[in-house]
Amino acid sequence: MVMENAVIKTQAKVGKFCVINALAVVSHGCSVGDYSHLSLGSKIGGQVEIGNNVFLGINTSVNQNIKIESNTVVGSGSVIIRNIPKNSLVVGNPGKIIKTRLNEN
């Protein structure tokens, strides 16, 4: 689902069952995995890789060439300047991992 005033630029790929919410920007060459949600006003720079089942909170910014792995939640207003491993909870500016799941199924 792509909501009003969202922008998906050239050579970007969006997976199945994603939400690109209002005013979100998916820049050039990005990939967004299945079941991911970019909330209102989220912006991801060029060549960003978003894994499956990732949630970016309202007004999240992700710098270019960053990888956010699967099953990750990024809190509203966070600024991501480093790669984020799977199963993480990230908040702040700059984004800081505050929790990871130790057990994976």
ROVOKOL-588401 format. One record per atom (N, C-alpha, C, O): residue number from 1; residue in one letter; atom name; x, y, z. Coordinates in nm, 4 decimals. Example, Ala and Ser with C-alpha at 12.3 -4.5 7.8 and 13.67 -1.06 7.14 Angstrom:
REM residues 2
+-----+-----+------+----------+----------+----------+
!   n ! res ! atom !       xx !       yy !       zz !
+-----+-----+------+----------+----------+----------+
!   1 !   A !    N !   1.3190 !  -0.5690 !   0.7800 !
!   1 !   A !   CA !   1.2300 !  -0.4500 !   0.7800 !
!   1 !   A !    C !   1.3200 !  -0.3300 !   0.7800 !
!   1 !   A !    O !   1.4236 !  -0.3319 !   0.8465 !
!   2 !   S !    N !   1.2850 !  -0.2250 !   0.7080 !
!   2 !   S !   CA !   1.3670 !  -0.1060 !   0.7140 !
!   2 !   S !    C !   1.2900 !   0.0030 !   0.7870 !
!   2 !   S !    O !   1.3409 !   0.1138 !   0.8039 !
+-----+-----+------+----------+----------+----------+
REM end
This chain:
REM residues 105
+-----+-----+------+----------+----------+----------+
!   n ! res ! atom !       xx !       yy !       zz !
+-----+-----+------+----------+----------+----------+
!   1 !   M !    N !   0.0847 !  -0.1160 !   0.0000 !
!   1 !   M !   CA !   0.0000 !   0.0000 !   0.0000 !
!   1 !   M !    C !   0.0902 !   0.1235 !   0.0000 !
!   1 !   M !    O !   0.1808 !   0.1354 !   0.0825 !
!   2 !   V !    N !   0.0648 !   0.2128 !  -0.0913 !
!   2 !   V !   CA !   0.1396 !   0.3382 !  -0.0980 !
!   2 !   V !    C !   0.0394 !   0.4505 !  -0.0721 !
!   2 !   V !    O !  -0.0556 !   0.4686 !  -0.1483 !
!   3 !   M !    N !   0.0610 !   0.5247 !   0.0344 !
!   3 !   M !   CA !  -0.0330 !   0.6287 !   0.0767 !
!   3 !   M !    C !  -0.0022 !   0.7616 !   0.0068 !
!   3 !   M !    O !   0.0973 !   0.7746 !  -0.0645 !
!   4 !   E !    N !  -0.0900 !   0.8594 !   0.0293 !
!   4 !   E !   CA !  -0.0812 !   0.9873 !  -0.0400 !
!   4 !   E !    C !   0.0514 !   1.0595 !  -0.0128 !
!   4 !   E !    O !   0.1035 !   1.0591 !   0.0987 !
!   5 !   N !    N !   0.1028 !   1.1205 !  -0.1181 !
!   5 !   N !   CA !   0.2259 !   1.2003 !  -0.1152 !
!   5 !   N !    C !   0.3505 !   1.1214 !  -0.0764 !
!   5 !   N !    O !   0.4520 !   1.1813 !  -0.0409 !
!   6 !   A !    N !   0.3451 !   0.9895 !  -0.0824 !
!   6 !   A !   CA !   0.4661 !   0.9086 !  -0.0642 !
!   6 !   A !    C !   0.5428 !   0.9118 !  -0.1963 !
!   6 !   A !    O !   0.4839 !   0.9299 !  -0.3028 !
!   7 !   V !    N !   0.6752 !   0.8941 !  -0.1883 !
!   7 !   V !   CA !   0.7600 !   0.8968 !  -0.3071 !
!   7 !   V !    C !   0.8446 !   0.7704 !  -0.3094 !
!   7 !   V !    O !   0.9109 !   0.7362 !  -0.2115 !
!   8 !   I !    N !   0.8411 !   0.7024 !  -0.4226 !
!   8 !   I !   CA !   0.9291 !   0.5874 !  -0.4444 !
!   8 !   I !    C !   1.0089 !   0.6194 !  -0.5700 !
!   8 !   I !    O !   0.9531 !   0.6271 !  -0.6795 !
!   9 !   K !    N !   1.1397 !   0.6380 !  -0.5538 !
!   9 !   K !   CA !   1.2238 !   0.6852 !  -0.6644 !
!   9 !   K !    C !   1.2739 !   0.5710 !  -0.7517 !
!   9 !   K !    O !   1.2434 !   0.4542 !  -0.7272 !
!  10 !   T !    N !   1.3507 !   0.6061 !  -0.8531 !
!  10 !   T !   CA !   1.3949 !   0.5112 !  -0.9549 !
!  10 !   T !    C !   1.4751 !   0.3960 !  -0.8965 !
!  10 !   T !    O !   1.5501 !   0.4123 !  -0.8003 !
!  11 !   Q !    N !   1.4577 !   0.2812 !  -0.9563 !
!  11 !   Q !   CA !   1.5291 !   0.1582 !  -0.9234 !
!  11 !   Q !    C !   1.5100 !   0.1137 !  -0.7788 !
!  11 !   Q !    O !   1.5910 !   0.0372 !  -0.7263 !
!  12 !   A !    N !   1.4042 !   0.1606 !  -0.7145 !
!  12 !   A !   CA !   1.3708 !   0.1139 !  -0.5802 !
!  12 !   A !    C !   1.2800 !  -0.0081 !  -0.5929 !
!  12 !   A !    O !   1.2004 !  -0.0180 !  -0.6863 !
!  13 !   K !    N !   1.2928 !  -0.1006 !  -0.4984 !
!  13 !   K !   CA !   1.2110 !  -0.2212 !  -0.4973 !
!  13 !   K !    C !   1.1383 !  -0.2306 !  -0.3639 !
!  13 !   K !    O !   1.1983 !  -0.2139 !  -0.2577 !
!  14 !   V !    N !   1.0087 !  -0.2576 !  -0.3709 !
!  14 !   V !   CA !   0.9267 !  -0.2710 !  -0.2510 !
!  14 !   V !    C !   0.8648 !  -0.4097 !  -0.2526 !
!  14 !   V !    O !   0.8048 !  -0.4504 !  -0.3521 !
!  15 !   G !    N !   0.8793 !  -0.4825 !  -0.1420 !
!  15 !   G !   CA !   0.8316 !  -0.6198 !  -0.1327 !
!  15 !   G !    C !   0.6811 !  -0.6308 !  -0.1184 !
!  15 !   G !    O !   0.6079 !  -0.5328 !  -0.1323 !
!  16 !   K !    N !   0.6370 !  -0.7518 !  -0.0903 !
!  16 !   K !   CA !   0.4948 !  -0.7830 !  -0.0768 !
!  16 !   K !    C !   0.4415 !  -0.7372 !   0.0591 !
!  16 !   K !    O !   0.5118 !  -0.7414 !   0.1601 !
!  17 !   F !    N !   0.3167 !  -0.6938 !   0.0587 !
!  17 !   F !   CA !   0.2416 !  -0.6585 !   0.1800 !
!  17 !   F !    C !   0.3107 !  -0.5503 !   0.2629 !
!  17 !   F !    O !   0.3108 !  -0.5564 !   0.3859 !
!  18 !   C !    N !   0.3692 !  -0.4519 !   0.1957 !
!  18 !   C !   CA !   0.4349 !  -0.3390 !   0.2632 !
!  18 !   C !    C !   0.3396 !  -0.2203 !   0.2724 !
!  18 !   C !    O !   0.2422 !  -0.2101 !   0.1978 !
!  19 !   V !    N !   0.3707 !  -0.1310 !   0.3662 !
!  19 !   V !   CA !   0.3010 !  -0.0029 !   0.3756 !
!  19 !   V !    C !   0.4071 !   0.1059 !   0.3630 !
!  19 !   V !    O !   0.5018 !   0.1119 !   0.4414 !
!  20 !   I !    N !   0.3893 !   0.1912 !   0.2632 !
!  20 !   I !   CA !   0.4715 !   0.3116 !   0.2491 !
!  20 !   I !    C !   0.3744 !   0.4251 !   0.2797 !
!  20 !   I !    O !   0.2963 !   0.4662 !   0.1939 !
!  21 !   N !    N !   0.3801 !   0.4750 !   0.4023 !
!  21 !   N !   CA !   0.2780 !   0.5662 !   0.4512 !
!  21 !   N !    C !   0.2951 !   0.7063 !   0.3931 !
!  21 !   N !    O !   0.3936 !   0.7357 !   0.3254 !
!  22 !   A !    N !   0.1976 !   0.7915 !   0.4210 !
!  22 !   A !   CA !   0.1949 !   0.9278 !   0.3690 !
!  22 !   A !    C !   0.3265 !   1.0006 !   0.3972 !
!  22 !   A !    O !   0.3821 !   0.9916 !   0.5066 !
!  23 !   L !    N !   0.3745 !   1.0722 !   0.2967 !
!  23 !   L !   CA !   0.4941 !   1.1564 !   0.3038 !
!  23 !   L !    C !   0.6245 !   1.0791 !   0.3228 !
!  23 !   L !    O !   0.7290 !   1.1402 !   0.3449 !
!  24 !   A !    N !   0.6206 !   0.9467 !   0.3146 !
!  24 !   A !   CA !   0.7435 !   0.8677 !   0.3249 !
!  24 !   A !    C !   0.8190 !   0.8759 !   0.1918 !
!  24 !   A !    O !   0.7586 !   0.8942 !   0.0861 !
!  25 !   V !    N !   0.9507 !   0.8623 !   0.1984 !
!  25 !   V !   CA !   1.0347 !   0.8663 !   0.0781 !
!  25 !   V !    C !   1.1245 !   0.7436 !   0.0766 !
!  25 !   V !    O !   1.1977 !   0.7167 !   0.1719 !
!  26 !   V !    N !   1.1173 !   0.6695 !  -0.0339 !
!  26 !   V !   CA !   1.2073 !   0.5574 !  -0.0601 !
!  26 !   V !    C !   1.2966 !   0.6045 !  -0.1740 !
!  26 !   V !    O !   1.2512 !   0.6145 !  -0.2880 !
!  27 !   S !    N !   1.4215 !   0.6332 !  -0.1449 !
!  27 !   S !   CA !   1.5102 !   0.6946 !  -0.2430 !
!  27 !   S !    C !   1.5618 !   0.5923 !  -0.3446 !
!  27 !   S !    O !   1.5287 !   0.4740 !  -0.3375 !
!  28 !   H !    N !   1.6421 !   0.6392 !  -0.4377 !
!  28 !   H !   CA !   1.6908 !   0.5595 !  -0.5505 !
!  28 !   H !    C !   1.7694 !   0.4370 !  -0.5056 !
!  28 !   H !    O !   1.8496 !   0.4435 !  -0.4124 !
!  29 !   G !    N !   1.7452 !   0.3269 !  -0.5725 !
!  29 !   G !   CA !   1.8218 !   0.2058 !  -0.5491 !
!  29 !   G !    C !   1.7967 !   0.1360 !  -0.4171 !
!  29 !   G !    O !   1.8737 !   0.0475 !  -0.3798 !
!  30 !   C !    N !   1.6925 !   0.1722 !  -0.3455 !
!  30 !   C !   CA !   1.6615 !   0.1091 !  -0.2165 !
!  30 !   C !    C !   1.5838 !  -0.0202 !  -0.2372 !
!  30 !   C !    O !   1.5213 !  -0.0410 !  -0.3411 !
!  31 !   S !    N !   1.5890 !  -0.1054 !  -0.1375 !
!  31 !   S !   CA !   1.5023 !  -0.2228 !  -0.1365 !
!  31 !   S !    C !   1.4346 !  -0.2313 !  -0.0004 !
!  31 !   S !    O !   1.4975 !  -0.2137 !   0.1040 !
!  32 !   V !    N !   1.3045 !  -0.2589 !  -0.0046 !
!  32 !   V !   CA !   1.2236 !  -0.2729 !   0.1161 !
!  32 !   V !    C !   1.1666 !  -0.4142 !   0.1146 !
!  32 !   V !    O !   1.0958 !  -0.4517 !   0.0211 !
!  33 !   G !    N !   1.1970 !  -0.4925 !   0.2177 !
!  33 !   G !   CA !   1.1541 !  -0.6315 !   0.2240 !
!  33 !   G !    C !   1.0059 !  -0.6479 !   0.2511 !
!  33 !   G !    O !   0.9357 !  -0.5519 !   0.2830 !
!  34 !   D !    N !   0.9599 !  -0.7701 !   0.2380 !
!  34 !   D !   CA !   0.8192 !  -0.8051 !   0.2592 !
!  34 !   D !    C !   0.7737 !  -0.7698 !   0.4008 !
!  34 !   D !    O !   0.8510 !  -0.7775 !   0.4963 !
!  35 !   Y !    N !   0.6476 !  -0.7313 !   0.4118 !
!  35 !   Y !   CA !   0.5797 !  -0.7045 !   0.5393 !
!  35 !   Y !    C !   0.6406 !  -0.5882 !   0.6187 !
!  35 !   Y !    O !   0.6229 !  -0.5806 !   0.7403 !
!  36 !   S !    N !   0.7111 !  -0.4991 !   0.5516 !
!  36 !   S !   CA !   0.7715 !  -0.3846 !   0.6208 !
!  36 !   S !    C !   0.6798 !  -0.2633 !   0.6131 !
!  36 !   S !    O !   0.5953 !  -0.2526 !   0.5242 !
!  37 !   H !    N !   0.6983 !  -0.1721 !   0.7085 !
!  37 !   H !   CA !   0.6128 !  -0.0541 !   0.7193 !
!  37 !   H !    C !   0.6998 !   0.0687 !   0.7424 !
!  37 !   H !    O !   0.7733 !   0.0765 !   0.8409 !
!  38 !   L !    N !   0.6908 !   0.1635 !   0.6514 !
!  38 !   L !   CA !   0.7559 !   0.2929 !   0.6684 !
!  38 !   L !    C !   0.6479 !   0.3909 !   0.7093 !
!  38 !   L !    O !   0.5609 !   0.4246 !   0.6289 !
!  39 !   S !    N !   0.6524 !   0.4369 !   0.8331 !
!  39 !   S !   CA !   0.5478 !   0.5237 !   0.8869 !
!  39 !   S !    C !   0.5525 !   0.6631 !   0.8263 !
!  39 !   S !    O !   0.6428 !   0.6983 !   0.7505 !
!  40 !   L !    N !   0.4523 !   0.7400 !   0.8627 !
!  40 !   L !   CA !   0.4345 !   0.8766 !   0.8164 !
!  40 !   L !    C !   0.5650 !   0.9563 !   0.8223 !
!  40 !   L !    O !   0.6260 !   0.9686 !   0.9285 !
!  41 !   G !    N !   0.6071 !   1.0100 !   0.7080 !
!  41 !   G !   CA !   0.7235 !   1.0972 !   0.7028 !
!  41 !   G !    C !   0.8591 !   1.0304 !   0.7111 !
!  41 !   G !    O !   0.9606 !   1.0995 !   0.7199 !
!  42 !   S !    N !   0.8644 !   0.8979 !   0.7086 !
!  42 !   S !   CA !   0.9941 !   0.8289 !   0.7119 !
!  42 !   S !    C !   1.0689 !   0.8537 !   0.5818 !
!  42 !   S !    O !   1.0084 !   0.8611 !   0.4748 !
!  43 !   K !    N !   1.1996 !   0.8662 !   0.5914 !
!  43 !   K !   CA !   1.2809 !   0.8916 !   0.4728 !
!  43 !   K !    C !   1.4037 !   0.8022 !   0.4756 !
!  43 !   K !    O !   1.4772 !   0.7982 !   0.5743 !
!  44 !   I !    N !   1.4250 !   0.7299 !   0.3644 !
!  44 !   I !   CA !   1.5437 !   0.6460 !   0.3552 !
!  44 !   I !    C !   1.6262 !   0.6908 !   0.2352 !
!  44 !   I !    O !   1.5750 !   0.7050 !   0.1242 !
!  45 !   G !    N !   1.7560 !   0.7129 !   0.2602 !
!  45 !   G !   CA !   1.8476 !   0.7608 !   0.1575 !
!  45 !   G !    C !   1.8781 !   0.6544 !   0.0543 !
!  45 !   G !    O !   1.8306 !   0.5413 !   0.0638 !
!  46 !   G !    N !   1.9572 !   0.6916 !  -0.0438 !
!  46 !   G !   CA !   1.9902 !   0.6028 !  -0.1549 !
!  46 !   G !    C !   2.0620 !   0.4758 !  -0.1131 !
!  46 !   G !    O !   2.1427 !   0.4759 !  -0.0201 !
!  47 !   Q !    N !   2.0311 !   0.3661 !  -0.1843 !
!  47 !   Q !   CA !   2.0971 !   0.2372 !  -0.1683 !
!  47 !   Q !    C !   2.0772 !   0.1745 !  -0.0304 !
!  47 !   Q !    O !   2.1612 !   0.0961 !   0.0139 !
!  48 !   V !    N !   1.9691 !   0.2073 !   0.0373 !
!  48 !   V !   CA !   1.9385 !   0.1471 !   0.1681 !
!  48 !   V !    C !   1.8701 !   0.0126 !   0.1466 !
!  48 !   V !    O !   1.7876 !  -0.0022 !   0.0564 !
!  49 !   E !    N !   1.9047 !  -0.0852 !   0.2300 !
!  49 !   E !   CA !   1.8410 !  -0.2160 !   0.2265 !
!  49 !   E !    C !   1.7629 !  -0.2357 !   0.3558 !
!  49 !   E !    O !   1.8194 !  -0.2350 !   0.4652 !
!  50 !   I !    N !   1.6318 !  -0.2534 !   0.3411 !
!  50 !   I !   CA !   1.5434 !  -0.2786 !   0.4546 !
!  50 !   I !    C !   1.4996 !  -0.4247 !   0.4446 !
!  50 !   I !    O !   1.4493 !  -0.4669 !   0.3404 !
!  51 !   G !    N !   1.5178 !  -0.5018 !   0.5507 !
!  51 !   G !   CA !   1.4814 !  -0.6433 !   0.5498 !
!  51 !   G !    C !   1.3316 !  -0.6654 !   0.5607 !
!  51 !   G !    O !   1.2527 !  -0.5712 !   0.5524 !
!  52 !   N !    N !   1.2932 !  -0.7912 !   0.5795 !
!  52 !   N !   CA !   1.1534 !  -0.8284 !   0.5970 !
!  52 !   N !    C !   1.1064 !  -0.7940 !   0.7381 !
!  52 !   N !    O !   1.1828 !  -0.8016 !   0.8344 !
!  53 !   N !    N !   0.9788 !  -0.7561 !   0.7483 !
!  53 !   N !   CA !   0.9154 !  -0.7323 !   0.8778 !
!  53 !   N !    C !   0.9889 !  -0.6247 !   0.9596 !
!  53 !   N !    O !   1.0185 !  -0.6439 !   1.0775 !
!  54 !   V !    N !   1.0170 !  -0.5127 !   0.8947 !
!  54 !   V !   CA !   1.0820 !  -0.3990 !   0.9605 !
!  54 !   V !    C !   0.9786 !  -0.2879 !   0.9759 !
!  54 !   V !    O !   0.9006 !  -0.2620 !   0.8843 !
!  55 !   F !    N !   0.9783 !  -0.2231 !   1.0905 !
!  55 !   F !   CA !   0.8895 !  -0.1106 !   1.1166 !
!  55 !   F !    C !   0.9738 !   0.0127 !   1.1442 !
!  55 !   F !    O !   1.0560 !   0.0133 !   1.2359 !
!  56 !   L !    N !   0.9531 !   0.1185 !   1.0639 !
!  56 !   L !   CA !   1.0177 !   0.2470 !   1.0882 !
!  56 !   L !    C !   0.9121 !   0.3422 !   1.1416 !
!  56 !   L !    O !   0.8117 !   0.3663 !   1.0745 !
!  57 !   G !    N !   0.9325 !   0.3968 !   1.2608 !
!  57 !   G !   CA !   0.8373 !   0.4883 !   1.3224 !
!  57 !   G !    C !   0.8279 !   0.6211 !   1.2495 !
!  57 !   G !    O !   0.9042 !   0.6487 !   1.1570 !
!  58 !   I !    N !   0.7336 !   0.7023 !   1.2926 !
!  58 !   I !   CA !   0.7072 !   0.8325 !   1.2306 !
!  58 !   I !    C !   0.8346 !   0.9172 !   1.2270 !
!  58 !   I !    O !   0.9077 !   0.9271 !   1.3255 !
!  59 !   N !    N !   0.8590 !   0.9784 !   1.1098 !
!  59 !   N !   CA !   0.9716 !   1.0702 !   1.0870 !
!  59 !   N !    C !   1.1093 !   1.0087 !   1.1112 !
!  59 !   N !    O !   1.2020 !   1.0784 !   1.1523 !
!  60 !   T !    N !   1.1224 !   0.8811 !   1.0864 !
!  60 !   T !   CA !   1.2539 !   0.8171 !   1.0934 !
!  60 !   T !    C !   1.3356 !   0.8569 !   0.9712 !
!  60 !   T !    O !   1.2818 !   0.8668 !   0.8609 !
!  61 !   S !    N !   1.4648 !   0.8796 !   0.9902 !
!  61 !   S !   CA !   1.5564 !   0.9080 !   0.8786 !
!  61 !   S !    C !   1.6653 !   0.8024 !   0.8774 !
!  61 !   S !    O !   1.7225 !   0.7688 !   0.9811 !
!  62 !   V !    N !   1.6935 !   0.7500 !   0.7577 !
!  62 !   V !   CA !   1.7983 !   0.6493 !   0.7418 !
!  62 !   V !    C !   1.8971 !   0.7016 !   0.6380 !
!  62 !   V !    O !   1.8594 !   0.7270 !   0.5236 !
!  63 !   N !    N !   2.0237 !   0.7178 !   0.6775 !
!  63 !   N !   CA !   2.1270 !   0.7650 !   0.5848 !
!  63 !   N !    C !   2.1487 !   0.6658 !   0.4715 !
!  63 !   N !    O !   2.1087 !   0.5498 !   0.4811 !
!  64 !   Q !    N !   2.2117 !   0.7115 !   0.3650 !
!  64 !   Q !   CA !   2.2383 !   0.6284 !   0.2480 !
!  64 !   Q !    C !   2.3326 !   0.5124 !   0.2812 !
!  64 !   Q !    O !   2.4135 !   0.5197 !   0.3737 !
!  65 !   N !    N !   2.3194 !   0.4056 !   0.2025 !
!  65 !   N !   CA !   2.4061 !   0.2867 !   0.2122 !
!  65 !   N !    C !   2.3978 !   0.2135 !   0.3462 !
!  65 !   N !    O !   2.4959 !   0.1534 !   0.3898 !
!  66 !   I !    N !   2.2835 !   0.2179 !   0.4106 !
!  66 !   I !   CA !   2.2620 !   0.1512 !   0.5388 !
!  66 !   I !    C !   2.1818 !   0.0241 !   0.5153 !
!  66 !   I !    O !   2.0987 !   0.0179 !   0.4247 !
!  67 !   K !    N !   2.2072 !  -0.0775 !   0.5978 !
!  67 !   K !   CA !   2.1296 !  -0.2009 !   0.5931 !
!  67 !   K !    C !   2.0604 !  -0.2198 !   0.7282 !
!  67 !   K !    O !   2.1250 !  -0.2207 !   0.8330 !
!  68 !   I !    N !   1.9276 !  -0.2347 !   0.7235 !
!  68 !   I !   CA !   1.8487 !  -0.2648 !   0.8427 !
!  68 !   I !    C !   1.7948 !  -0.4056 !   0.8224 !
!  68 !   I !    O !   1.7121 !  -0.4289 !   0.7343 !
!  69 !   E !    N !   1.8413 !  -0.4985 !   0.9035 !
!  69 !   E !   CA !   1.8047 !  -0.6381 !   0.8845 !
!  69 !   E !    C !   1.6649 !  -0.6681 !   0.9390 !
!  69 !   E !    O !   1.6044 !  -0.5850 !   1.0068 !
!  70 !   S !    N !   1.6155 !  -0.7863 !   0.9090 !
!  70 !   S !   CA !   1.4774 !  -0.8284 !   0.9352 !
!  70 !   S !    C !   1.4379 !  -0.8237 !   1.0828 !
!  70 !   S !    O !   1.5219 !  -0.8294 !   1.1726 !
!  71 !   N !    N !   1.3079 !  -0.8131 !   1.1037 !
!  71 !   N !   CA !   1.2452 !  -0.8175 !   1.2365 !
!  71 !   N !    C !   1.2956 !  -0.7076 !   1.3298 !
!  71 !   N !    O !   1.3200 !  -0.7310 !   1.4482 !
!  72 !   T !    N !   1.3104 !  -0.5886 !   1.2747 !
!  72 !   T !   CA !   1.3630 !  -0.4753 !   1.3506 !
!  72 !   T !    C !   1.2573 !  -0.3668 !   1.3630 !
!  72 !   T !    O !   1.1794 !  -0.3439 !   1.2705 !
!  73 !   V !    N !   1.2552 !  -0.3001 !   1.4782 !
!  73 !   V !   CA !   1.1674 !  -0.1864 !   1.5019 !
!  73 !   V !    C !   1.2557 !  -0.0654 !   1.5295 !
!  73 !   V !    O !   1.3463 !  -0.0705 !   1.6127 !
!  74 !   V !    N !   1.2275 !   0.0445 !   1.4576 !
!  74 !   V !   CA !   1.3004 !   0.1701 !   1.4769 !
!  74 !   V !    C !   1.2001 !   0.2723 !   1.5284 !
!  74 !   V !    O !   1.0981 !   0.2978 !   1.4643 !
!  75 !   G !    N !   1.2292 !   0.3303 !   1.6436 !
!  75 !   G !   CA !   1.1382 !   0.4251 !   1.7077 !
!  75 !   G !    C !   1.1234 !   0.5552 !   1.6318 !
!  75 !   G !    O !   1.2107 !   0.5938 !   1.5541 !
!  76 !   S !    N !   1.0126 !   0.6218 !   1.6551 !
!  76 !   S !   CA !   0.9808 !   0.7483 !   1.5890 !
!  76 !   S !    C !   1.0908 !   0.8516 !   1.6092 !
!  76 !   S !    O !   1.1462 !   0.8651 !   1.7183 !
!  77 !   G !    N !   1.1212 !   0.9239 !   1.5023 !
!  77 !   G !   CA !   1.2192 !   1.0317 !   1.5084 !
!  77 !   G !    C !   1.3637 !   0.9879 !   1.5119 !
!  77 !   G !    O !   1.4526 !   1.0720 !   1.5257 !
!  78 !   S !    N !   1.3899 !   0.8599 !   1.4999 !
!  78 !   S !   CA !   1.5281 !   0.8106 !   1.5052 !
!  78 !   S !    C !   1.6042 !   0.8472 !   1.3786 !
!  78 !   S !    O !   1.5453 !   0.8614 !   1.2714 !
!  79 !   V !    N !   1.7349 !   0.8622 !   1.3918 !
!  79 !   V !   CA !   1.8230 !   0.8876 !   1.2785 !
!  79 !   V !    C !   1.9232 !   0.7726 !   1.2744 !
!  79 !   V !    O !   2.0034 !   0.7554 !   1.3662 !
!  80 !   I !    N !   1.9177 !   0.6949 !   1.1677 !
!  80 !   I !   CA !   1.9993 !   0.5750 !   1.1564 !
!  80 !   I !    C !   2.1216 !   0.6045 !   1.0709 !
!  80 !   I !    O !   2.1102 !   0.6387 !   0.9532 !
!  81 !   I !    N !   2.2395 !   0.5907 !   1.1325 !
!  81 !   I !   CA !   2.3655 !   0.6204 !   1.0632 !
!  81 !   I !    C !   2.4570 !   0.4991 !   1.0549 !
!  81 !   I !    O !   2.5651 !   0.5065 !   0.9965 !
!  82 !   R !    N !   2.4139 !   0.3867 !   1.1135 !
!  82 !   R !   CA !   2.4916 !   0.2621 !   1.1104 !
!  82 !   R !    C !   2.3998 !   0.1461 !   1.0751 !
!  82 !   R !    O !   2.2784 !   0.1545 !   1.0938 !
!  83 !   N !    N !   2.4577 !   0.0377 !   1.0239 !
!  83 !   N !   CA !   2.3812 !  -0.0830 !   0.9952 !
!  83 !   N !    C !   2.3188 !  -0.1362 !   1.1239 !
!  83 !   N !    O !   2.3758 !  -0.1232 !   1.2322 !
!  84 !   I !    N !   2.1999 !  -0.1966 !   1.1099 !
!  84 !   I !   CA !   2.1263 !  -0.2496 !   1.2248 !
!  84 !   I !    C !   2.1075 !  -0.3999 !   1.2049 !
!  84 !   I !    O !   2.0526 !  -0.4418 !   1.1030 !
!  85 !   P !    N !   2.1526 !  -0.4825 !   1.3015 !
!  85 !   P !   CA !   2.1353 !  -0.6280 !   1.2876 !
!  85 !   P !    C !   1.9896 !  -0.6691 !   1.3096 !
!  85 !   P !    O !   1.9089 !  -0.5927 !   1.3625 !
!  86 !   K !    N !   1.9584 !  -0.7923 !   1.2674 !
!  86 !   K !   CA !   1.8206 !  -0.8410 !   1.2796 !
!  86 !   K !    C !   1.7781 !  -0.8500 !   1.4257 !
!  86 !   K !    O !   1.8602 !  -0.8587 !   1.5171 !
!  87 !   N !    N !   1.6465 !  -0.8476 !   1.4435 !
!  87 !   N !   CA !   1.5829 !  -0.8624 !   1.5748 !
!  87 !   N !    C !   1.6193 !  -0.7518 !   1.6738 !
!  87 !   N !    O !   1.6347 !  -0.7781 !   1.7930 !
!  88 !   S !    N !   1.6332 !  -0.6289 !   1.6254 !
!  88 !   S !   CA !   1.6745 !  -0.5175 !   1.7119 !
!  88 !   S !    C !   1.5613 !  -0.4189 !   1.7356 !
!  88 !   S !    O !   1.4700 !  -0.4054 !   1.6541 !
!  89 !   L !    N !   1.5692 !  -0.3504 !   1.8488 !
!  89 !   L !   CA !   1.4858 !  -0.2348 !   1.8789 !
!  89 !   L !    C !   1.5804 !  -0.1162 !   1.8891 !
!  89 !   L !    O !   1.6735 !  -0.1166 !   1.9695 !
!  90 !   V !    N !   1.5556 !  -0.0136 !   1.8061 !
!  90 !   V !   CA !   1.6485 !   0.0986 !   1.7931 !
!  90 !   V !    C !   1.5732 !   0.2291 !   1.8163 !
!  90 !   V !    O !   1.4622 !   0.2464 !   1.7660 !
!  91 !   V !    N !   1.6328 !   0.3214 !   1.8925 !
!  91 !   V !   CA !   1.5733 !   0.4531 !   1.9143 !
!  91 !   V !    C !   1.6830 !   0.5577 !   1.9211 !
!  91 !   V !    O !   1.7989 !   0.5263 !   1.9482 !
!  92 !   G !    N !   1.6452 !   0.6827 !   1.8961 !
!  92 !   G !   CA !   1.7339 !   0.7956 !   1.9221 !
!  92 !   G !    C !   1.8004 !   0.8562 !   1.8013 !
!  92 !   G !    O !   1.7859 !   0.8098 !   1.6882 !
!  93 !   N !    N !   1.8752 !   0.9637 !   1.8304 !
!  93 !   N !   CA !   1.9519 !   1.0368 !   1.7298 !
!  93 !   N !    C !   2.0910 !   1.0632 !   1.7857 !
!  93 !   N !    O !   2.1085 !   1.1506 !   1.8707 !
!  94 !   P !    N !   2.1901 !   0.9880 !   1.7383 !
!  94 !   P !   CA !   2.1821 !   0.8802 !   1.6385 !
!  94 !   P !    C !   2.1187 !   0.7552 !   1.6986 !
!  94 !   P !    O !   2.1178 !   0.7369 !   1.8203 !
!  95 !   G !    N !   2.0661 !   0.6702 !   1.6121 !
!  95 !   G !   CA !   1.9978 !   0.5491 !   1.6557 !
!  95 !   G !    C !   2.0880 !   0.4586 !   1.7380 !
!  95 !   G !    O !   2.2035 !   0.4345 !   1.7031 !
!  96 !   K !    N !   2.0328 !   0.4091 !   1.8477 !
!  96 !   K !   CA !   2.1065 !   0.3208 !   1.9371 !
!  96 !   K !    C !   2.0225 !   0.1954 !   1.9611 !
!  96 !   K !    O !   1.9025 !   0.2043 !   1.9871 !
!  97 !   I !    N !   2.0864 !   0.0792 !   1.9522 !
!  97 !   I !   CA !   2.0169 !  -0.0468 !   1.9790 !
!  97 !   I !    C !   1.9957 !  -0.0567 !   2.1290 !
!  97 !   I !    O !   2.0914 !  -0.0533 !   2.2063 !
!  98 !   I !    N !   1.8691 !  -0.0692 !   2.1702 !
!  98 !   I !   CA !   1.8415 !  -0.0804 !   2.3135 !
!  98 !   I !    C !   1.7971 !  -0.2209 !   2.3529 !
!  98 !   I !    O !   1.7920 !  -0.2541 !   2.4713 !
!  99 !   K !    N !   1.7652 !  -0.3028 !   2.2533 !
!  99 !   K !   CA !   1.7242 !  -0.4391 !   2.2849 !
!  99 !   K !    C !   1.7409 !  -0.5262 !   2.1617 !
!  99 !   K !    O !   1.7161 !  -0.4823 !   2.0494 !
! 100 !   T !    N !   1.7837 !  -0.6514 !   2.1839 !
! 100 !   T !   CA !   1.7857 !  -0.7527 !   2.0786 !
! 100 !   T !    C !   1.7258 !  -0.8805 !   2.1346 !
! 100 !   T !    O !   1.7382 !  -0.9093 !   2.2537 !
! 101 !   R !    N !   1.6623 !  -0.9550 !   2.0495 !
! 101 !   R !   CA !   1.6099 !  -1.0849 !   2.0923 !
! 101 !   R !    C !   1.7211 !  -1.1861 !   2.0866 !
! 101 !   R !    O !   1.7872 !  -1.1998 !   1.9837 !
! 102 !   L !    N !   1.7428 !  -1.2562 !   2.1935 !
! 102 !   L !   CA !   1.8510 !  -1.3537 !   2.1976 !
! 102 !   L !    C !   1.8118 !  -1.4878 !   2.1365 !
! 102 !   L !    O !   1.8965 !  -1.5588 !   2.0824 !
! 103 !   N !    N !   1.6839 !  -1.5221 !   2.1452 !
! 103 !   N !   CA !   1.6374 !  -1.6497 !   2.0924 !
! 103 !   N !    C !   1.5681 !  -1.6279 !   1.9592 !
! 103 !   N !    O !   1.4757 !  -1.5473 !   1.9486 !
! 104 !   E !    N !   1.6134 !  -1.7004 !   1.8575 !
! 104 !   E !   CA !   1.5508 !  -1.6922 !   1.7270 !
! 104 !   E !    C !   1.4858 !  -1.8258 !   1.6966 !
! 104 !   E !    O !   1.5385 !  -1.9312 !   1.7322 !
! 105 !   N !    N !   1.3715 !  -1.8208 !   1.6308 !
! 105 !   N !   CA !   1.3037 !  -1.9435 !   1.5901 !
! 105 !   N !    C !   1.3226 !  -1.9682 !   1.4445 !
! 105 !   N !    O !   1.2725 !  -2.0674 !   1.3917 !
+-----+-----+------+----------+----------+----------+
REM end
